[in-house]
Amino acid sequence: MKTPSRCLLAACLALVGFTSSVSTRAATSAAPADPESPAAKEKRLEWFRHDKFGLFIHWGLYAIPAGYWKGQRAPDIGEWIMNRLRIPVAEYSQLAAQFNPSQFDADAWAQLAADAGMKYVVLTAKHHDGFALFRSAASPFNVCDATPFRRDVVQELAAACARRGLRFGVYYSQSQDWHEPGGAGNDWDFPVNAEKDRSGAFDRYLREKAEPQVRELLTHYGPICLVWFDTPQLMSGDRPKRLTDLVRTLQPDCLIDGRLGAVGDYRSTGDNVIPPAGSDEAWETPATLNHTWGFRSDDTDWKSPGELVFKLIDVASKGGNYLLNVGPTKDGVIPQASQDNLRTVGRWLRVNGEALYGTGRSPFGEEFGDYAARARTRDGHPVFLPRTEWRCTTKPGKLYFTLFHLERDGPHAYFALPAFRNAIRSASLLEDPHTIFPVQQAPDGTRFLHLPRFLNDAMGTVLLVEFEGDRIER
C-alpha cells in the first residue's frame, strides 16, 4: 500500500492531467444553446445509456458505529443512525476525531469497480449527517479539517478512477443536513427545523454550505460525470434551479439525477426498485448488495452473484442502469463478500458483456410477467407477478437472450422464441460463436431452439440471435 503522501501526490498529478484534457475538449466544443433541450439532454446521456452499470459507495462517519450507539442497536440502514437514534450533533461530531481509515486505498476501490465490469463510480461526498469527504472552505466539518486522517477522499478516488478510465460522480445531500441549523432533518438539536415557515433558515443553509460545496466539487476534482442529489425536502421555488445552474455552468456535460427536486437528466427509481416494464426514458435503479447502504456490522445477507446478474440484465432489458452499492468499514475496507460477489459478476461480464454495454431494451415485454387478476397490495393495486426465465437486450440486427431457467425436454433444454416476423440468420452461444443452434418451427408457427441441458446456468447463459433488418418487427 502506498504511503498517504505518495498516494496524494499521485492522485494530484493524475487529476491535473485528466482535468487538463477535459478542459481542452470543453473549450473546443460548442455548448448547446439550451442545456435543458431534449437534444442537449440526450447528448449528455450518451455515455450513461451505453455504460449501464455503476458502483455506488456510501462511506462516512457512520461506518464507525456500524449500526450501534452506546450499546443500542439502531433500526434501519447504517448511514441513518444519527437520525434514527436522534444523536445530538455535539456527540455525533466527536466521531470525526476517530475517523482514521488506515486501510483506505482509492486504487483498490477503483480496481474493484473495473474488475466488476462497472463503468462509473459515485461516492457520497456528503451524506445527510453533513460530513464531507473532501476539503471544504464552506464548512470545517470535513475529512481534511476535522479528522486525524486529513486526506481528501474525493480527490484520491477521482484520480484513481481516471487512471482506470472510469467515470467519477458524486452523491451530495442537498436538503438533509443534520449537522446544520436550517438543514432539513434535525429537529432535536434545532427547533427551527420543526417550524412550518422556515424558508429563511433553509435558504441560509443552501447559500452558505450546500451551494458552495457543490461549486467546490465541480471545480476542484476534474470531470464529474453526474451529481446524485437526494431526498428533496423543501426544494421548491428557485432552489432546484440554483443548483442546476451551478452544474450546467461549471460542468455542462455533467448529469443530474432525478432527486434534486426538479426534473433532472434521468429518473431515479426508489431504492432497490426495479420497474415491472421497460421504458425509453433514461432511468436508474440504485441498489444494495445487502440491506443497508452505509456499513452495518450485523448485516451480512449478501445477494448472490446469480441474483446480481439477473437484476443487472433485468434492469438493462427494461432500458435502465444499475447503480450497485458497497459500504466500506471504518478502516476503509470494502467487505470481502462484497468484493467476491462483484468480481464474480465481472468475470461473467468479461464473457457476456456484449449483451449489456451499449444495448437497447427488449422489444417484447411478455417475459417480464403480468399483474394478478385478483390479488391486491395493501393499497389496493394489482400484484405484479414477475417471470424470471429469460431477459432480452438488443443491438441493430441482434437479440441477446440471457437464459436463467429453461424448460427441459429429455436430454435437451427447450427455448421458445418470442414471436417476431424477421427472418433469423443464426442462433449461437455468445461465449462460443462456433456453437450454432438450428432454429426449428412448431406447427403453430412458434420458432424454438433445442439446447444442451448444461446451458441451464444459474448465472445466466447468453444466446445471440441475429436477424434480418435492424429492428424487430412484430
C-alpha positions in Angstrom: 0.0 0.0 0.0 1.3 3.5 -0.9 2.0 5.9 1.9 -0.5 8.7 2.3 1.8 11.4 0.9 2.8 9.4 -2.2 -0.9 8.4 -2.7 -2.0 12.0 -2.5 0.8 13.2 -4.8 -0.1 10.5 -7.4 -3.7 11.5 -7.1 -3.0 15.2 -7.7 -0.7 14.5 -10.7 -3.2 12.2 -12.3 -6.1 14.6 -11.7 -4.3 17.6 -13.1 -3.6 15.8 -16.4 -7.1 14.4 -16.7 -8.7 17.8 -15.9 -6.5 19.5 -18.5 -7.6 17.2 -21.2 -11.2 17.6 -20.3 -10.8 21.4 -20.2 -9.3 21.3 -23.7 -12.2 19.2 -25.1 -14.7 21.5 -23.4 -13.1 24.6 -25.0 -13.2 23.2 -28.5 -16.9 22.0 -28.4 -19.8 24.4 -28.7 -22.2 24.3 -25.8 -25.8 23.8 -26.8 -28.0 26.9 -26.9 -30.4 25.4 -24.4 -28.9 23.0 -21.9 -32.4 21.7 -21.0 -33.5 20.9 -24.5 -34.2 17.3 -25.4 -31.2 17.3 -27.8 -28.8 18.6 -25.2 -30.1 16.1 -22.6 -29.7 13.2 -25.0 -26.1 14.3 -25.8 -25.2 14.3 -22.1 -26.9 10.9 -21.7 -25.0 9.1 -24.4 -22.4 7.6 -22.1 -25.0 6.8 -19.4 -27.2 4.9 -21.8 -24.1 2.9 -23.0 -22.4 2.1 -19.7 -25.4 0.6 -17.8 -23.5 -0.5 -14.7 -22.0 1.7 -11.9 -20.6 1.4 -8.4 -22.2 3.4 -5.6 -20.1 3.9 -2.4 -21.7 5.0 0.9 -18.9 5.9 3.3 -18.6 8.4 6.2 -18.5 8.7 10.0 -21.5 6.3 10.3 -19.2 3.4 9.4 -17.6 3.8 12.9 -20.7 2.9 15.0 -21.7 0.5 12.2 -25.3 0.3 13.4 -24.8 0.6 17.2 -24.7 3.6 19.5 -23.7 3.1 23.2 -24.9 -0.5 23.0 -28.2 0.3 21.4 -29.0 -1.2 18.0 -30.2 1.4 15.5 -33.1 0.4 13.3 -32.9 0.5 9.6 -30.0 1.4 7.4 -26.5 2.2 8.8 -26.0 5.7 7.5 -29.2 6.9 9.2 -28.0 6.1 12.7 -27.8 9.8 13.8 -31.4 10.4 12.7 -32.9 7.1 13.9 -31.4 7.4 17.4 -31.6 11.3 17.4 -28.0 11.6 18.4 -27.1 15.2 19.3 -24.7 17.0 16.9 -22.2 17.6 19.7 -22.0 13.8 20.3 -22.1 12.6 16.7 -19.4 15.2 15.7 -16.9 13.5 18.0 -16.8 10.6 15.6 -14.7 12.8 13.4 -11.8 12.5 15.9 -11.9 8.7 15.5 -12.0 8.7 11.7 -8.6 7.5 10.6 -9.1 4.7 8.0 -5.6 3.4 7.7 -6.5 0.8 5.1 -8.3 3.2 2.7 -6.8 2.7 -0.8 -8.6 4.6 -3.6 -6.8 2.5 -6.2 -8.2 -0.7 -4.7 -11.7 0.7 -4.7 -11.4 1.8 -8.3 -9.9 -1.5 -9.3 -12.8 -3.4 -7.8 -15.2 -1.4 -9.9 -13.2 -2.2 -13.0 -13.0 -5.8 -12.1 -16.8 -5.9 -11.6 -17.4 -4.6 -15.1 -18.7 -1.3 -13.8 -18.1 1.8 -15.9 -18.7 4.6 -13.4 -18.3 5.3 -9.7 -20.4 7.5 -7.5 -19.2 8.4 -4.0 -21.1 10.0 -1.1 -19.2 13.3 -1.0 -21.6 14.5 1.7 -24.4 12.4 3.2 -27.3 13.5 5.5 -25.0 13.7 8.5 -23.4 16.8 6.9 -19.8 15.3 7.0 -17.8 16.0 3.8 -15.3 13.5 2.4 -13.4 16.4 0.7 -11.6 19.6 1.8 -14.2 22.4 2.0 -13.9 26.1 2.8 -17.7 26.2 3.3 -17.6 24.0 6.4 -14.9 22.7 8.7 -16.9 19.5 9.2 -14.9 17.7 6.6 -12.3 14.9 6.4 -9.3 17.2 5.9 -10.1 19.7 8.8 -12.0 17.6 11.4 -10.2 14.2 11.4 -6.7 12.8 12.0 -6.9 11.3 8.5 -6.6 14.7 6.8 -6.7 13.2 3.3 -9.2 14.3 0.6 -11.1 11.1 -0.2 -12.9 12.6 -3.2 -9.6 13.8 -4.7 -7.9 10.4 -4.3 -10.8 8.4 -5.7 -11.4 10.8 -8.6 -7.8 10.3 -9.6 -7.9 6.6 -9.2 -10.9 6.3 -11.4 -9.3 8.5 -14.0 -6.3 6.2 -14.1 -8.6 3.2 -15.0 -10.8 5.0 -17.5 -13.8 5.0 -15.1 -16.1 8.0 -14.9 -16.5 9.6 -11.5 -19.6 11.1 -9.9 -20.6 12.4 -6.5 -23.6 12.0 -4.3 -24.5 15.2 -2.4 -27.3 15.5 0.1 -28.6 19.0 -0.8 -31.6 19.1 1.5 -30.9 17.0 4.5 -28.0 18.1 6.7 -28.4 17.0 10.3 -25.3 18.9 11.3 -26.5 22.4 10.4 -29.2 24.7 11.7 -31.6 25.1 8.7 -30.6 21.9 7.0 -33.5 19.5 6.7 -33.9 16.5 9.0 -32.6 17.5 12.5 -35.4 18.9 14.8 -34.0 17.5 18.0 -31.0 19.9 18.0 -32.5 22.7 16.0 -36.1 23.6 16.9 -36.3 26.0 14.0 -36.3 22.9 11.8 -39.7 21.9 13.2 -41.3 25.2 12.3 -43.7 25.3 9.3 -42.3 28.5 7.9 -38.6 28.0 7.9 -37.6 29.1 4.5 -35.1 31.7 5.8 -33.1 29.2 7.8 -33.1 26.7 4.9 -32.1 29.2 2.3 -29.2 30.3 4.5 -28.0 26.7 4.7 -28.3 26.3 0.9 -26.4 29.6 0.2 -23.8 29.2 2.9 -23.0 25.5 2.7 -24.8 23.4 0.1 -24.3 25.6 -2.9 -20.6 26.5 -2.1 -19.8 22.8 -1.6 -21.4 21.8 -4.9 -19.3 24.5 -6.5 -16.2 23.1 -4.8 -16.9 19.6 -6.1 -17.5 20.9 -9.6 -14.3 23.0 -9.8 -11.6 21.1 -7.8 -11.9 17.5 -8.9 -11.8 17.2 -12.6 -14.7 16.0 -14.7 -17.7 14.9 -12.7 -19.9 12.6 -14.7 -23.0 13.1 -12.5 -24.2 14.7 -9.3 -26.5 12.4 -7.4 -28.8 14.6 -5.3 -31.1 13.0 -2.8 -34.3 13.4 -0.6 -35.5 16.8 -2.0 -37.3 18.1 1.1 -38.1 21.9 0.8 -36.6 22.1 -2.7 -39.3 24.4 -4.0 -39.3 27.7 -5.8 -36.0 28.6 -7.4 -33.9 26.3 -5.2 -33.5 23.4 -7.7 -32.7 25.9 -10.5 -29.9 27.5 -8.5 -28.2 24.1 -8.1 -29.0 23.1 -11.7 -27.5 26.4 -13.0 -24.3 25.6 -11.0 -23.9 22.3 -12.6 -24.8 23.5 -16.2 -22.4 26.4 -15.9 -19.4 24.7 -14.3 -19.6 21.3 -16.0 -22.1 21.3 -18.9 -21.6 17.6 -19.6 -22.4 16.5 -16.0 -25.7 14.7 -15.5 -28.2 15.5 -12.7 -30.1 12.6 -11.2 -33.9 12.6 -10.5 -33.9 13.5 -6.8 -32.9 17.2 -6.9 -36.5 18.5 -6.6 -36.9 19.3 -10.3 -36.6 17.3 -13.5 -33.1 16.0 -13.9 -31.4 14.3 -16.8 -32.8 10.8 -15.8 -35.2 9.2 -13.5 -34.1 7.5 -10.3 -36.4 4.8 -9.1 -37.0 4.1 -5.4 -34.2 2.4 -3.6 -33.8 -1.2 -4.8 -36.9 -0.8 -7.0 -36.9 -2.3 -10.5 -39.9 -1.3 -12.5 -42.1 -4.1 -13.9 -41.9 -2.9 -17.5 -39.5 -1.2 -19.9 -39.2 2.4 -20.8 -37.4 4.5 -23.4 -36.7 7.3 -20.9 -33.3 7.2 -19.2 -33.6 5.8 -15.7 -31.6 4.1 -13.0 -32.1 1.7 -10.1 -29.9 2.4 -7.1 -29.5 -0.9 -5.2 -27.7 -2.5 -2.3 -25.7 -5.7 -2.0 -27.3 -6.5 1.4 -30.0 -4.4 3.2 -28.0 -1.3 4.1 -26.1 1.4 2.3 -23.6 2.5 4.9 -21.8 -0.3 6.7 -23.6 -2.2 9.4 -21.7 -4.9 11.3 -24.8 -7.1 11.7 -25.9 -7.2 8.0 -24.2 -10.0 6.1 -27.2 -11.0 4.0 -25.4 -10.6 0.6 -27.1 -11.0 -2.7 -25.5 -13.9 -4.6 -23.7 -13.3 -7.9 -26.5 -15.0 -9.8 -29.1 -12.6 -8.2 -26.9 -9.7 -9.2 -26.5 -10.8 -12.8 -30.3 -11.3 -13.1 -31.1 -7.9 -11.6 -28.5 -6.2 -13.8 -29.8 -7.8 -17.0 -33.4 -7.3 -15.9 -32.7 -3.5 -15.5 -30.9 -3.3 -18.8 -33.6 -5.2 -20.6 -36.1 -2.6 -19.5 -33.8 0.3 -20.6 -32.2 1.3 -17.3 -28.9 1.5 -15.5 -28.0 -0.4 -12.3 -26.1 1.5 -9.6 -24.9 -1.1 -7.1 -23.7 0.0 -3.7 -20.9 -1.1 -1.3 -20.5 0.2 2.3 -16.8 0.2 3.4 -15.9 -0.3 7.0 -14.5 2.4 9.3 -11.0 1.3 8.2 -11.7 1.9 4.6 -12.1 -1.8 3.6 -15.0 -2.9 1.3 -16.3 -6.1 2.9 -14.7 -9.2 1.3 -18.1 -10.8 0.5 -19.0 -7.7 -1.5 -15.7 -7.8 -3.3 -16.0 -11.6 -4.1 -19.6 -11.3 -5.4 -18.8 -8.2 -7.5 -15.7 -9.8 -9.1 -17.8 -12.9 -9.9 -20.2 -10.7 -11.8 -17.2 -9.1 -13.5 -16.0 -12.5 -14.7 -19.4 -13.2 -16.2 -19.4 -9.8 -17.9 -16.0 -10.4 -19.4 -17.6 -13.2 -21.4 -21.1 -11.8 -21.9 -20.6 -8.0 -21.7 -21.7 -7.6 -25.3 -25.2 -8.4 -24.1 -25.1 -5.4 -21.7 -23.0 -2.5 -22.8 -24.5 -0.3 -25.5 -27.7 -2.3 -25.7 -31.3 -1.3 -26.0 -34.3 -2.6 -24.1 -36.3 -5.7 -25.0 -38.7 -5.3 -28.0 -41.0 -7.9 -26.4 -42.2 -7.5 -22.8 -44.2 -10.6 -22.0 -41.1 -12.1 -20.4 -41.3 -9.6 -17.5 -44.5 -11.0 -16.1 -48.0 -9.7 -15.6 -50.4 -8.4 -13.0 -52.5 -10.8 -11.0 -56.2 -10.9 -11.8 -57.4 -10.8 -8.2 -54.5 -10.3 -5.7 -54.1 -6.8 -4.5 -51.4 -4.9 -2.5 -52.3 -3.2 0.8 -53.0 0.0 -1.0 -55.4 -1.8 -3.5 -53.1 -2.0 -6.5 -52.9 -5.3 -8.5 -49.9 -7.5 -7.5 -47.3 -7.9 -10.2 -46.2 -11.5 -10.8 -42.7 -11.4 -12.3 -41.3 -14.1 -14.6 -37.6 -14.9 -14.4 -36.9 -17.4 -17.2 -35.2 -15.0 -19.6 -34.4 -11.4 -20.5 -33.6 -9.8 -23.8 -31.4 -6.9 -24.8 -30.8 -5.6 -28.3 -28.5 -4.1 -30.9 -29.2 -3.5 -34.6 -29.8 -6.9 -36.2 -29.1 -8.7 -32.9 -31.0 -10.1 -30.0 -29.3 -11.2 -26.8 -31.3 -13.7 -24.9 -30.0 -14.2 -21.4 -31.4 -17.5 -20.2 -31.8 -18.2 -16.5 -34.3 -21.1 -16.4 -35.1 -23.4 -19.3 -37.8 -25.9 -19.9 -36.4 -29.4 -20.1 -37.1 -31.8 -22.9 -35.3 -35.1 -22.3 -31.6 -34.6 -22.7 -32.1 -31.1 -24.0 -33.4 -27.7 -22.8 -36.2 -26.1 -24.7 -36.4 -22.4 -25.5 -39.4 -20.9 -27.4 -38.5 -17.7 -29.1 -41.0 -14.8 -28.7 -43.0 -14.0 -31.8 -41.5 -11.7 -34.4 -41.7 -11.5 -38.2 -38.0 -11.0 -39.1 -36.2 -13.9 -40.6 -33.5 -15.4 -38.4 -30.0 -15.6 -39.8 -28.3 -17.5 -37.0 -28.6 -18.5 -33.3 -25.4 -19.2 -31.4 -23.8 -19.2 -28.0 -22.4 -15.7 -27.3 -19.4 -17.1 -25.4 -18.7 -19.6 -28.3 -19.8 -18.3 -31.7 -19.0 -21.7 -33.2 -21.7 -23.3 -31.1 -24.7 -22.8 -33.5 -28.2 -24.0 -32.8 -30.7 -24.8 -35.6 -34.0 -22.9 -35.4 -36.9 -25.2 -35.5 -40.6 -24.3 -36.1 -43.6 -25.9 -34.4 -46.9 -26.5 -36.3 -48.4 -23.3 -34.7 -45.5 -21.2 -36.1 -43.5 -20.9 -32.9 -39.8 -20.9 -33.5 -37.7 -22.7 -30.9 -34.3 -24.0 -30.1 -33.2 -27.2 -28.5 -30.2 -26.6 -26.3 -27.9 -28.7 -24.2 -29.2 -29.0 -20.7 -25.8 -27.8 -19.3 -26.8 -24.3 -20.5 -29.3 -24.1 -17.7 -26.8 -21.9 -15.8 -27.7 -20.1 -12.5 -25.5 -17.2 -13.6 -27.3 -16.8 -17.0 -26.3 -18.1 -20.4 -26.5 -15.7 -23.4 -27.8 -16.7 -26.8 -27.1 -14.4 -29.7 -29.8 -14.4 -32.3 -29.1 -12.5 -35.5 -32.0 -11.4 -37.7 -32.6 -9.6 -40.9 -33.1 -5.9 -40.6 -32.1 -3.5 -37.8 -35.3 -3.6 -35.8 -37.6 -6.3 -34.7 -41.0 -6.4 -36.5 -43.9 -7.9 -34.6 
